[in-house]
């Protein structure tokens, strides 16, 4: 039996897990598409993304176009005569000519249970919102932003200890297994495509520098979720009086027993907690730091950091 001709389109580590599962299942893609290499490190040398580096090491053909809008790129794509294309966190817009060329179209592994959290940062936004469940949706791609019909889903529980990093890894593994479990059925045309309902749809906006800063007027529970979502990278920072940035990797919301300072973002007497906005009941709250990373140093317990940096 002739193996299907597949392309894989992805860039970061999340996508690499799915690509590795695809290859392990005996379906190496005839073409891998990734974002172009970017400057990185102290020397700002061009570095290939995780998918590019691994695929090239495996002897797979890698393409890194800046855009897929040109006639040349689209002709090259059509010349592959693909049965299907699998997309996971690729990061480039797929024009209609790209979407329509493979015999079975293009499917996307999206890191949420659609229609919730369409967009660029579904993992972080689910944690920030306090969701108790998320998952992976295998979606038939259309011209919209994560609006295509759903082919299969897999739920993933969000625990109280999950961070952006740990939830990323859970979802990457779920995406890989969802893909391999449904690949044959998709190519056979036996998966039922279910249109997404508009009810419950929301947008997972791309992360910005503002997401790395804490608004101390927010309740501590909100800030604790933000810390979890942004850990371990890029993390949220606290600017210290000496001008250095303290990265907060873990923190917990606590109630304030004694009268807090009038201003938000002020240290309490324990030296580990900062005042925040009131909770839903109007009670004052504080954020207690538990794990931090001083500039140029390794992560450490906040109590150890404070012993070397008294108020």
N, C-alpha and C positions, 0 to 999 in steps of 0.2 A: 504494500500500500504506500502510495506517495505521501510524503510528509507535507503538511501545509507550509506555504511560504509566508513567514511572519516577519514583521518589523516590531522593534521595541523602541519606545520613545520615553526617556526619563533622564533625570539629572542627579538628584541627591541620593543619600544613603537609603532613604525610604524606597525609592524606585529600584535600587540595586538588589534589595532582598527579593523582589518579585522577579527580576531578571535572572538571578541565580536559581530560583525555583523553576523558572521556565526552562533553563538549560539543563538542570538536573532531571527534569521530567522528559528529556529527550527531544526538546523543541528549540534548538538554538536558532535565534532569528537570523535571517539573511542580511539584515541591516539593523544597526543600532544608531539612534539619533539622540544626541545630547546637546546641552548648551555649550558654547565654545569655552575653551580654557580661560580662566580669569587670573589676574595678578593676585598673589597670596604670599604671606610670610614677610620677613624683614627685607628680603631682596626684591619683593614684588615681582617674582618670576611667574610666568604663566603656568598654572597648574590645572590639569584636567580634573573634571568632576569625578565623583566616585563611580558612576556608571561608565563613563568614558574610560577611566583608568583600568577598571576590571575587565571590561569587554575587550579592550585592546590586548590585554595580557592573555586573554583566552583565544586570541586570533580572530575575533569577530570584526566585521567591517563596521567602522564607526564614522558617522557623519556629524559635523558640528556647524551647521549653517547658522548664520546670524538671524535669518528670517526664512520663512517658507513661502513668501509672497511672490517671489520671482518666477517667471516662466521656466527658467533653467532648472531651478530646484523642483518645481512641480513636474516637469518632464522627466527628470531623473527618478522621481518618486513613482510615477506611472510606469516607468520602464521596469520597475521591480516586479510588476505583475503579482502583487501581494494577494494572499487569501484574506489576511486581516492584519491589523496593527493594534498593539497594546500600548497604552499611554499611562504613565504614572509620574506625576509631579514633574512634567517635562519643562514647563515654564515658557513655552512659545505658543502663540496663537496658531491654530490649525485652520487654514482657509478651507472653504468648501471643496476646492479641487483636491486637497489632501484627504479630507474626510471621505470623499466619495470614491476615490480610486480603488481601494482594496475591495475585493468581492464581498466581504462580510463587513465592510466599514471599519471603524475604529472604536475600540472600547477603552474606557478610562477606569482606573482603580482610584476612587476618591475616598479620602479618609474621614468620612462621616456617614451617617444614615440619612441620605438625602430624602426630602429637600432641605433638611436642617444643615446649616453651615456650608452653603455653596461658597466657593471662593478660595482664596490663597492660603488661609491660615486656620483650617478647621480644627486642628488638634489644640492649638493654643486657645482659640475662642471657646471651645467646649469646656476646657478647664476653667477659664475665667468666668464663664457663666454658671459654674457649679453643676454642670450636667452630671448625672449619675451613670449615663450610658452613651456610648458612641458606637462607631463601627466602620465597616468598609462597604461601599456600594460599587458593584461592577455595573457600569453604565454605558449604554450605546451612545456615542457622542453625536451631538448635533452642533449647530452654529452658536447656540447660546452658552452662557457661562454655567456649566454643570447642570444643565436643564434636561439632558437627554433621558430617554426611557431607561428604567432600572431593569437589569437582567438577573441580578442576584445580590444578596446582602449577607453580611456576617456581623453580629453584634459583639461588642467588647465592653465589659463593665469598667467603670472608672472608680478606682478605690481612693480612699482619703489620702493615701500616701503617694499617689501617682503624681509625677512631674511631667513637664513637656517631654523630657527625654525618655522616661519609662513608658509613657503612653505612645510615643512615637514608635518605640520598639515593638510594643504589643500590636499596634495597628499594622506595622510593616509585615510582621509574621502572619497576621490575619489576611492581609492583602495577597501575600504569596500563596497561601493555601486556598483562598477563594478563587484565585486565578487558575491554579492547576486543577482544582476540583471541577471547574465549569468550562475549561477550555474546549474539550471535545464537544460538549453540548452546544456551545456557542457556534463553533465552526460547522456543526451539523444543522444549525438553524432550529434547534429544539428548545432553546431557552425562550420563555415567554417574556416579552418586553412590556413592562408596566409603566405607563406614563406617570410622571411625578405629580403628586397633588400640589397645588399652590398653598394650601393650608399648612402652616408650620414652616414655610420656607423662610430662611434668614441668611444673611450674608456674613461670611468670615473675612473681614477686611485684612489686607496685608499688614504685617507688623511694621511699626514705625519706631522712631526713637522715643516717642511719647510712651510706648508700652514698656520701656526700660526705666521709666521714672514713676515714682509712687506719689499719688495725690493724697496727702495725709488727711485731707478733709473727708475722704471716703471711709466707711466703716472698716474696721480691721479685718473682718471676714472677707471683704472684697479684695483687700490688699494681699491677704494670705493666699487667695486663689491666684492672684496675679503673679506672686512670687513663684508658686508651684508651676504655673504655666510657662514661665520664662526660664526655669531652671532645667538643666545646668547652663544652657546657652540660649540666647545671649545674656540672660540674667537681668535683674533690676539692680540699680545702683543707688547708693546713698552718698551724697557729697559731704565729706567731713570738714570740720573747721579749718584743717590744715590744707584744704584744697584737693586732697586725695579722694579717690572714689572707692567706696567699700561695696563690693558686690554681695547682695543678699541671696543666698541659695536656698534657705529654708527659714520659715517663720511661722508663728501661730498667733491666732487672734485670742486675746485675753480680755477679761473684764477688768475694769478699774475700780478698786475698792476705795482708795483714798481720792480726795479731790484732785483731778488732773490739772496741769497747767492750762491756762486759758487758750493758748495757741496750739494748733495741731502741729505734729512733727517734732514735739519736744521730748527729751529724754525723761523717763521716770527714774525714781530713786534706785531701782535695781540695776540701772546702767545697761540693760538689755532691751528695754521696751520703749516704744515711742507712741505718743498720743495720736489717736485717729478720730474720725468722725463718730457720731453716735450711731448705735444700731437701730433696728426698726422700732424698738420700744423706747427709744430716746435715751438709752443708757450709754455712758461714755465707754469707749473701747480703746485698746492699745494693741500694737503689733510687737510681739516678743521675738527677737532674732534668735535663731538656734544654730544656723550654719552660715558662715560668711567667708568671703575671700578678699583679703586686703590686696591692694595693687601690688603686683609682682610677686605674690606669695601663693601658696597652695590653700585650698579650702580648709577651714578649721572650725571647731565649735566656737560659737559666739562668746561663750564664757572665757575661753582661752584668749581670744582676741581682746576682750575687755580687760583682762588682767594686765596685759601689756600696754593698754591704752585707757588709763583711768579717765573718768570725767573731769 
